[in-house]
Amino acid sequence: MSLLLVLALLGVSWERNPGAVDTRTIREAIPLEGLRSLTVDNINGAITVTADGGNDIRMVVSERLEAADQGWLERARQDLSLRIERRADRIVVCADGPFREPDDCTEWLQEMGRHQPRRMYRAVYEIELRVPRSIDLAVRTIEGDLSVTGVRGRLEVNGVQGDVVIEGAEGPAAKAGTVNGTVHVRFTGNPREDSTFSSINGEIDVVFQPDLSADFSFETMNGEILSDFDYRILPAVAHRTESRKGGTTYRLEVDSAIRIGGGGPHHRFKSINGDITIRRN
C-alpha cells in the first residue's frame, strides 16, 4: 500500500485539538525463552531501545488515546491496542487496529482505503525498551524519532517523520532510514555484511572504526559526499539483462562508488536533500 495513502487515512484535521484524551502507562516484562529477535512496529510515537545486561525485554509505554469526542474515544478503547505476540522466531510488539491485517498486525490492511470509514481517533505510543545486547532488532514508526543504543545484533531501524539515531552498533549488518529526518549511526564494530542508510530530506552521518575495509555506493541529488577515510574511486559497472523479446540491454550504474581499505561488504547510501558523511571514529 502507498505510504501517502496510509498517512492520508490516518491523519485527520482534529488531531491538533482532540476533543477527548485518555492516557495510561503500560509496563511489561517479556521473556525471550530462547528467541533472540524483536520487532517493534509502531505508527504514532517514538521508540527508544537501550541494550543492557538483562536476559529479557522490559518495556514501558506511555499510551495516549486521542479522539474527536467522547464517543470516538470509547471506540478507540475498543479498536486500538498494543499487541505482544510470540512468533516462531521472534517477539513482535505492534500498534494494532482495524487498519491492520487480522492475522498480522505488522501489515496494513489490503482493503484499506476502499470503502473504509474515516476514524476520528488515534493512539500515540511512546515506547521505551531495555533489551539484551545480542538481540536482533527491527523497529519502525511513522511519526516519531527512533533511538537504539548498545545493540550488537542485526539492526533494521526505519522511520518516516523523525530522526534515526543508532549508537554502539556491532552487529553483522544495519539498515537505517527515514523520509524526513537525519540518520546518525556510530559503529563500535564495523559491519561484516552489506548495509544500507537512507534519508529523503536529511543528512546521513555514519561513524566507522579505523580498520574499515568495504565498498561504498552513493545516490544523492542535493548534497555533498564527505569521507574521513582515504579511498579510491571504483568504475561504473554495466549489468547485462535479457529483454522479454529476446534482445539484450545493458544498464549502466551511475552511482558514485568508492573502495576503502581492501574492499569488502557493500554499504549503500541514498539521499535526495542532504549531505552524506563517512567518519572515522
C-alpha positions in Angstrom: 0.0 0.0 0.0 1.1 3.5 -0.8 2.7 5.3 2.3 1.0 8.5 1.2 -2.4 6.8 1.3 -1.7 5.4 4.8 -0.8 8.9 6.0 -3.9 10.4 4.4 -6.1 7.9 6.1 -4.5 8.1 9.5 -4.1 11.9 9.6 -7.2 13.9 10.2 -7.8 17.6 11.0 -9.0 17.2 14.6 -5.6 15.8 15.7 -4.3 19.3 16.7 -7.2 19.8 19.1 -8.7 16.4 20.1 -12.0 16.7 21.9 -11.2 13.8 24.2 -7.9 12.3 25.5 -7.1 9.3 27.7 -3.6 8.3 29.0 -2.1 5.4 30.8 1.3 3.8 31.4 1.9 0.2 30.3 4.7 -1.9 31.8 5.6 -5.3 30.5 8.4 -7.8 31.1 8.7 -10.2 28.1 10.8 -13.4 28.5 12.7 -14.3 25.3 12.6 -18.0 26.2 15.3 -19.0 23.7 14.4 -16.4 21.0 16.8 -13.6 20.0 14.8 -11.4 17.7 12.5 -8.5 18.4 10.2 -6.5 16.0 8.5 -3.3 17.2 6.1 -1.8 14.7 4.6 1.5 15.8 2.6 4.2 14.0 2.5 7.3 16.1 5.2 7.8 18.7 8.9 7.5 19.3 10.8 4.2 20.1 13.8 4.2 22.3 15.8 0.9 22.8 18.7 0.5 25.2 20.7 -2.7 25.5 22.0 -3.8 28.9 23.0 -7.0 30.7 19.5 -8.3 31.1 18.1 -11.6 29.6 14.6 -10.4 28.8 12.7 -7.5 27.3 11.5 -4.8 29.7 9.0 -2.3 28.2 7.5 0.9 29.4 4.9 2.6 27.2 3.1 5.9 27.6 -0.2 5.4 25.8 -2.2 8.4 24.7 -5.6 7.9 23.0 -6.9 11.0 21.2 -10.3 11.4 19.6 -12.7 13.9 18.1 -15.2 13.5 21.0 -16.0 11.1 23.9 -17.9 8.8 21.6 -14.9 8.3 19.4 -12.7 7.8 22.4 -14.8 4.9 23.6 -14.5 3.4 20.1 -10.7 3.9 20.3 -10.6 1.9 23.5 -12.3 -0.9 21.7 -10.4 -0.8 18.4 -6.8 0.1 19.3 -4.2 -1.9 21.3 -0.6 -2.5 21.6 -0.2 -6.2 20.8 2.6 -8.5 22.0 3.0 -11.8 20.1 5.4 -14.7 20.2 6.0 -16.0 16.7 8.2 -18.8 15.5 11.5 -16.9 15.7 10.8 -13.6 17.3 8.8 -11.4 19.7 6.5 -8.9 18.0 5.2 -5.7 19.6 2.9 -3.7 17.3 0.3 -0.9 17.3 -2.9 -2.7 16.2 -6.2 -1.6 15.0 -8.8 -2.1 12.2 -6.3 -0.8 9.7 -4.1 -3.9 10.2 -4.4 -7.3 8.7 -6.3 -9.6 11.1 -3.6 -12.3 11.1 -0.6 -9.9 11.1 -0.5 -6.7 13.0 2.7 -5.6 11.2 0.9 -5.4 7.8 -1.5 -2.7 6.6 -5.0 -3.9 5.7 -5.0 -4.6 2.0 -8.6 -3.2 1.6 -7.6 0.0 3.5 -9.0 3.0 1.6 -11.7 1.0 -0.2 -15.0 2.0 1.4 -13.2 2.3 4.7 -14.8 5.0 7.0 -12.6 7.7 8.4 -11.9 7.0 12.1 -11.8 10.1 14.3 -9.2 8.8 16.7 -5.6 7.7 17.0 -3.3 6.1 19.6 0.2 7.5 20.3 2.6 5.1 21.9 5.9 6.4 23.3 7.8 3.1 23.7 10.9 2.6 25.8 12.6 -0.8 25.9 15.6 -2.4 27.6 16.9 -5.5 25.8 19.8 -8.0 25.8 22.8 -6.7 24.0 23.0 -9.5 21.4 19.3 -9.3 20.2 18.4 -8.9 16.5 16.2 -5.8 16.3 13.7 -4.4 13.8 11.9 -1.1 14.8 9.8 1.2 12.8 7.3 4.1 13.2 5.6 6.7 11.0 5.7 9.7 13.3 8.4 9.9 15.9 12.2 9.6 16.5 13.9 6.2 16.7 16.9 5.7 19.0 18.9 2.4 19.5 21.9 2.2 21.9 24.3 -0.6 22.5 22.6 -3.4 20.5 25.1 -5.8 19.0 22.7 -7.8 16.8 21.4 -7.3 13.3 19.6 -3.9 13.0 16.7 -2.6 10.9 15.6 0.9 12.0 13.2 2.7 9.8 11.0 5.8 10.2 9.1 8.4 8.2 8.7 11.6 10.1 11.6 11.7 12.6 15.3 11.2 13.2 17.1 7.8 13.4 20.0 7.5 15.9 22.0 4.3 16.4 24.9 4.3 18.9 27.3 1.5 19.7 26.3 -0.9 16.8 28.4 -4.0 16.5 26.2 -6.4 14.6 26.8 -8.1 11.2 24.6 -5.6 9.3 22.5 -2.5 9.7 19.6 -0.9 7.7 18.7 2.6 8.8 16.4 5.0 7.0 13.9 7.8 7.3 12.0 10.1 4.9 12.1 13.5 6.8 14.9 13.4 9.3 18.6 12.8 9.9 20.3 9.4 10.1 23.2 9.1 12.6 24.9 5.7 13.1 28.0 5.0 15.2 29.6 1.6 14.8 31.9 0.3 17.6 32.5 -2.8 15.4 32.4 -2.4 11.7 29.6 -4.3 9.9 30.6 -7.5 8.3 27.7 -7.7 5.8 26.1 -5.3 3.3 24.3 -2.4 5.0 22.1 0.5 3.8 21.5 4.1 5.0 18.9 6.4 3.5 17.0 9.7 4.0 15.0 11.7 1.5 15.3 15.0 3.4 18.1 14.9 5.9 21.8 14.3 6.4 23.3 10.9 6.8 26.3 10.6 9.2 27.9 7.2 9.8 30.9 6.6 12.0 33.1 3.6 11.4 36.2 2.1 13.2 39.7 2.8 11.8 40.1 -0.7 10.4 37.3 -0.2 7.9 37.5 -2.2 4.7 34.5 -2.0 2.5 32.9 -0.8 -0.8 30.5 2.1 -0.8 28.0 3.4 -3.3 26.1 6.7 -3.1 23.0 8.3 -4.6 22.3 11.9 -3.9 20.9 14.9 -5.8 21.3 17.9 -3.5 24.1 17.2 -1.1 27.9 16.5 -0.7 29.6 13.2 -0.1 32.4 13.5 2.5 34.8 11.0 3.9 37.5 10.9 6.7 39.0 7.8 5.1 41.3 7.5 2.2 39.6 5.8 -0.7 39.8 5.0 -4.4 37.1 5.5 -6.9 35.6 2.4 -8.5 34.4 2.3 -12.1 30.8 2.1 -13.1 29.5 -1.4 -13.8 27.4 -2.4 -16.8 24.7 -5.0 -15.9 23.5 -7.3 -18.7 19.8 -8.0 -18.7 17.6 -10.0 -21.1 14.6 -8.3 -22.6 11.2 -10.0 -22.9 11.6 -10.0 -26.7 14.8 -12.0 -26.6 17.2 -9.0 -27.1 19.9 -7.8 -24.7 20.0 -4.5 -23.0 22.7 -3.0 -20.7 22.0 -0.9 -17.7 24.9 1.3 -16.5 25.1 2.1 -12.8 25.7 5.8 -12.4 26.0 5.9 -8.6 29.3 7.2 -7.1 31.3 4.2 -5.9 34.4 4.0 -3.8 36.6 1.4 -2.0 38.1 1.9 1.4 40.9 -0.3 2.5 40.9 -3.6 0.6 37.1 -3.6 0.0 34.6 -6.0 1.4 30.9 -5.7 2.2 28.9 -3.2 0.2 27.4 -0.3 2.1 24.8 1.7 0.1 23.8 5.4 0.9 20.8 7.1 -0.6 19.8 10.8 -0.1 18.0 13.4 -2.1 18.4 16.5 0.0 21.2 16.2 2.5 24.9 15.5 2.9 26.4 12.1 3.3 29.4 11.9 5.7 31.6 8.8 6.4 33.5 9.4 9.6 36.5 7.7 11.3 35.9 7.1 15.0 
